[in-house]
């Protein structure tokens, strides 16, 4: 199953739509993701750099590259490419 890194609280109610805007895409590119998906307020990032890391450290990596933008999401899921295939 999918590993949920953590839920990120937000006052804005999250973002709608499935597109990840250019600014976010540029920031996330640092993680070299195999896939980035936005489903309602849930951001899913699959990247090989998460291999062997516990969920808390994965979340810290994503929030470190997103900085303040991380607060725009109700939840952030950080998956390895293998975990992403199973979801």
Residue frames relative to the residue before (quaternion, step in Angstrom):
aa qw qx qy qz dx dy dz
X 1.0000 0.0000 0.0000 0.0000 0.00 0.00 0.00
X 0.6349 -0.5381 0.3986 0.3855 3.53 -1.29 0.17
X 0.3301 -0.7054 0.5899 0.2133 3.52 -1.14 0.65
X 0.2019 -0.7645 0.6005 0.1188 3.56 -0.73 1.04
X 0.4028 -0.7392 0.4842 0.2386 3.57 -0.53 1.16
X 0.7099 -0.3542 0.2668 0.5472 3.57 0.80 -0.97
X 0.4385 -0.6448 0.5388 0.3188 3.52 -1.26 0.22
X 0.2074 -0.7645 0.5999 0.1122 3.54 -0.94 0.91
X 0.3661 -0.7491 0.5114 0.2082 3.56 -0.59 1.15
X 0.0039 0.7961 -0.6048 0.0187 3.54 -1.10 0.69
X 0.3897 -0.7062 0.5418 0.2364 3.54 -1.10 0.71
X 0.6475 0.5805 -0.3064 0.3871 3.56 1.15 -0.66
X 0.4764 -0.6759 0.4444 0.3445 3.59 1.21 -0.26
X 0.5794 -0.6208 0.3654 0.3814 3.60 1.24 0.26
X 0.5450 -0.6000 0.4819 0.3328 3.52 -1.37 -0.15
X 0.3066 -0.7273 0.5770 0.2101 3.54 -1.20 0.48
X 0.6765 0.4807 -0.3580 0.4279 3.54 -1.21 0.44
X 0.4609 -0.7001 0.4829 0.2533 3.53 -1.29 0.15
X 0.5655 0.6062 -0.3949 0.3960 3.60 1.21 -0.18
X 0.2633 -0.7093 0.6280 0.1822 3.54 -1.12 0.72
X 0.3996 -0.7594 0.4531 0.2416 3.57 -0.51 1.15
X 0.7354 -0.4825 0.2757 0.3879 3.56 -1.28 0.47
X 0.6494 0.5226 -0.3236 0.4477 3.58 0.95 -0.84
X 0.6710 0.4848 -0.2955 0.4769 3.56 0.92 -0.91
X 0.6374 0.5377 -0.3291 0.4431 3.56 0.95 -0.87
X 0.6510 0.5143 -0.3180 0.4588 3.59 0.97 -0.84
X 0.6631 0.5020 -0.3069 0.4628 3.57 0.93 -0.88
X 0.6977 0.4815 -0.2761 0.4529 3.57 0.89 -0.97
X 0.5247 0.6538 -0.3988 0.3716 3.59 1.21 -0.50
X 0.5591 0.6175 -0.3759 0.4060 3.59 1.18 -0.56
X 0.6800 0.4821 -0.2745 0.4794 3.58 1.16 -0.63
X 0.3015 -0.7738 0.4892 0.2664 3.58 1.34 -0.24
X 0.0715 0.8490 -0.5201 0.0594 3.58 0.77 1.02
X 0.4119 -0.6660 0.5615 0.2674 3.53 -1.24 0.58
X 0.7883 -0.0287 0.0187 0.6143 3.58 1.25 -0.47
X 0.0515 -0.7421 0.6671 0.0398 3.54 -1.19 0.72
X 0.0295 0.8039 -0.5913 0.0572 3.57 -0.76 1.04
X 0.1569 -0.7577 0.6280 0.0832 3.51 -1.13 0.76
X 0.0238 0.7920 -0.6055 0.0748 3.54 -0.62 1.18
X 0.7878 -0.1154 0.0298 0.6044 3.56 -0.12 1.28
X 0.7835 -0.2705 0.2185 0.5150 3.57 -0.65 -1.10
X 0.5774 0.5914 -0.3687 0.4253 3.59 1.28 0.19
X 0.1610 -0.7662 0.6180 0.0711 3.56 -0.79 1.09
X 0.0807 -0.7851 0.6135 0.0285 3.58 -0.78 1.04
X 0.0373 -0.7841 0.6190 -0.0238 3.54 -0.82 1.07
X 0.0880 -0.7750 0.6250 0.0330 3.56 -0.79 1.06
X 0.1782 0.7822 -0.5756 0.1585 3.58 -0.77 1.04
X 0.5620 -0.6273 0.4329 0.3213 3.56 -1.09 0.77
X 0.5842 0.6047 -0.3751 0.3904 3.61 1.13 -0.55
X 0.6183 0.5530 -0.3483 0.4367 3.61 1.23 -0.25
X 0.4215 0.7192 -0.4592 0.3070 3.61 1.28 -0.21
X 0.8534 0.1646 -0.1355 0.4757 3.56 -0.90 0.98
X 0.6076 0.5533 -0.3612 0.4407 3.59 1.24 -0.04
X 0.4646 -0.6506 0.5084 0.3198 3.59 -1.06 0.67
X 0.7102 -0.4904 0.3069 0.4012 3.56 -1.23 0.53
X 0.6498 0.5341 -0.3330 0.4262 3.61 0.92 -0.84
X 0.6815 0.4796 -0.2911 0.4700 3.59 0.96 -0.84
X 0.5939 0.5520 -0.3596 0.4617 3.58 1.11 -0.64
X 0.6613 0.5051 -0.2994 0.4667 3.54 0.92 -0.97
X 0.6392 0.5298 -0.3301 0.4492 3.59 0.95 -0.83
X 0.6274 0.5315 -0.3324 0.4620 3.60 1.02 -0.76
X 0.6802 0.4841 -0.2938 0.4655 3.58 0.84 -0.98
X 0.6989 0.4596 -0.2897 0.4651 3.58 0.82 -0.92
X 0.6001 0.5605 -0.3660 0.4379 3.61 1.10 -0.56
X 0.7124 0.4231 -0.2735 0.4886 3.61 0.95 -0.77
X 0.6841 0.4742 -0.2949 0.4692 3.60 1.08 -0.62
X 0.1738 -0.8065 0.5319 0.1907 3.57 1.18 -0.64
X 0.8529 -0.0587 0.0465 0.5167 3.64 -0.86 -0.90
X 0.5791 0.6062 -0.3788 0.3920 3.62 1.13 -0.55
X 0.5396 0.6358 -0.4052 0.3747 3.61 1.16 -0.48
X 0.6279 0.5617 -0.3339 0.4228 3.60 1.10 -0.62
X 0.5670 0.6184 -0.3727 0.3964 3.61 1.26 -0.23
X 0.7079 0.4487 -0.2456 0.4870 3.59 1.24 -0.28
X 0.4910 -0.6455 0.5029 0.2990 3.55 -1.10 0.76
X 0.7978 0.0025 0.0614 0.5998 3.54 1.06 -0.81
X 0.1309 -0.7584 0.6320 0.0904 3.55 -1.17 0.65
X 0.1113 -0.7766 0.6183 0.0472 3.56 -0.87 1.01
X 0.1031 -0.7819 0.6139 0.0322 3.56 -0.82 1.04
X 0.0170 -0.8317 0.5503 -0.0723 3.55 -0.45 1.28
X 0.4454 -0.6009 0.5660 0.3467 3.53 -1.28 0.32
X 0.6529 -0.4978 0.3672 0.4371 3.63 -1.16 0.29
X 0.6402 0.5215 -0.3325 0.4556 3.63 1.00 -0.73
X 0.6580 0.4963 -0.3116 0.4728 3.58 0.95 -0.85
X 0.6251 0.5519 -0.3232 0.4475 3.56 1.08 -0.79
X 0.6318 0.5367 -0.3325 0.4497 3.60 1.02 -0.73
X 0.7009 0.4800 -0.2646 0.4564 3.57 1.09 -0.71
X 0.6474 0.5483 -0.3278 0.4156 3.59 1.21 -0.29
